[in-house]
Amino acid sequence: MVNITMNRKRITVPQGTTILEAAKKNHIKIPHLCYLEDVHESGSCRVCVVEVEGMKNLQASCITQAAEGMVIDTNSQRVRSARKILYELLLSDHPKDCLVCGRNNHCELQELGELVQLEESRFDGVHSKSHRDLSSYAIEKDDEKCILCRRCVTVCNEIQGVGIFNVQNRGFGSSIGGGMELPLGDTTCTNCGQCVTVCPVGALKEKDATQNVWEALKNPDVEVVVQTAPAVRVALGEEFGMPAGSNVTGKMARALDDLGFNHVFDTNFAADLTIIEEGTELLLRLVNHLHHQGAITAEQVEKTGLPLLEEAPALPMITSCSPGWIKFAEHTYPEQLKHLSTCKSPHMMLGALVKDYYAKQINKDPKDIFVVSIMPCTAKKYEIERPEMMNGGTRNVDAVLTTREMAKMIKDAGIDFITLEDREFDNPLGISTGAADIFGVTGGVMEAALRTVYELVTGREIPFDKLRVEPMKGLDRIKTATLTIKDPIETYQFLDGVEVSVATTSGLLGAVTLLDEIEDNASPHVFIEVMGCPGGCISGGGQPRMTTQHIREMRMQGLYREDEAKVLRKSHENPFITEIYEKYLEKPLGHLSHELLHTTYVPRQKR
């Protein structure tokens, strides 16, 4: 512990604590801009400077550690004057269109102005940059609004491990971007949107799709269908002042109905469907892998009802729900694409079903159906543009709105969200189990898959309290677990005693570790779940800002509560899933399932 004096107040803090952290713990507010807890600490903006007795220069409090005997003044005349000048200089190189900026009233630069109490801006001159990059399907970059805080650089390089953003050029000509002046759409960008979530101003934002959706809603000749991802329901309320983790499923469904959507479905239905397809694919790979190893005979494989593959399938199998992760793998590990499950992500599966199965139910031409996905993710905007995500000449999904964009539409329509009464989703594509709810948090897909696959193999529920696979729970970057198969049904007797090792990771840096193990033939795992964003979809690039660790935990607990409140908690128990196989799809991994619900991947150049 070290003893310091801050604003004439004696304080004791642990050694290694920065001055800014010490101030926060003692309810002393130091204005800051580039600093972001658990993400970025560089002292580049200098707004957080303080005066330390005996030191000639003002010190950046976010990177200066408290030392024994320090005497600190956080609001001396010298400090306040320096902050005002720094703020004036920032404003002199920033557009003044605040009232029509998408970040108006949610901008950290605006909030800083309130803290430093600036009454006039004395500086003006040539702006250093004015380029707008609209090349990406998912993210817009407006250099004119960039304040060079470098948060996006840190999150892209050190948290996601993608490395697209870096400071280009020097001095007044500095800008943030990719090398060789490549536009964002031509780089290895995964469209994960983590840069968007940490940007303090309007320099980075999602590619807006609200106008396209409004136009579809106004068109009387178009049937407009909407679906909502699991993580949206525990975050949307934040946009209306509700606590993080508040479950607003019913209000959300009502708001979508009030906006004029013809059918309000739930992506969770397709999450259950994904588990059936993906779980069957995992069994197919595992059983055929054992056959090619000589551990079981062809007759034993045939008894399972699974096809016998001519070549040994790739293990471990890796989930394919996260489009940011998929694009990262295509660029960075193209030789490992064989490990990816061929399943489309849940919202693409639902889109395909709506334009095929449901179109026939309501006697509509798929070309006259407009499918909108409400997602926590910016990468989904890129995903719907992939040519692999089409059936019968039409896209599976026509537009993706982020959680933030949905909130904008609700506000634009004058809907009082807080007072809305709950509404159920429409049938048949709106019914889901608790297993689908936890798709929104890291480890959730794995847990949902294990609940179903273990029961299919043994005829019994997975042997964990409340079906909760505890090693899969939490926000650690990489989590692993081992499950031993005991007393399987007769068809799978050859799996008795087999230990199945599984792993999950969220954030692309963890994926690198697991993929490197596969490259080195050192992976012990049979099944791996990868989520592109830290913590999973709960902290996706389209969720309400700012996503701190505390907010992730609150959203995660909200999804677990939703799961545990459901009567049905295993995907194979969803009666509408059973019905759609009996009446239409026939069987998992069948011909029609492959056509509608599965996809392929494309090796890409790394740039």
Beta strands, then each sheet from edge to edge (+ up, - down):
strand 1: 2-6
strand 2: 9-13
strand 3: 49-52
strand 4: 59-60
strand 5: 71-73
strand 6: 132-133
strand 7: 139-142
strand 8: 166-168
strand 9: 175-177
strand 10: 204-206
strand 11: 223-228
strand 12: 263-266
strand 13: 317-318
strand 14: 369-375
strand 15: 390-391
strand 16: 394-395
strand 17: 399-402
strand 18: 478-484
strand 19: 499-506
strand 20: 527-531
sheet 1: 2+ 1- 5- 3+ 4-
sheet 2: 6+ 7- 10+
sheet 3: 8+ 9-
sheet 4: 12+ 11+ 14+ 17+
sheet 5: 13+ 20+ 19+ 18-
sheet 6: 15+ 16-
end
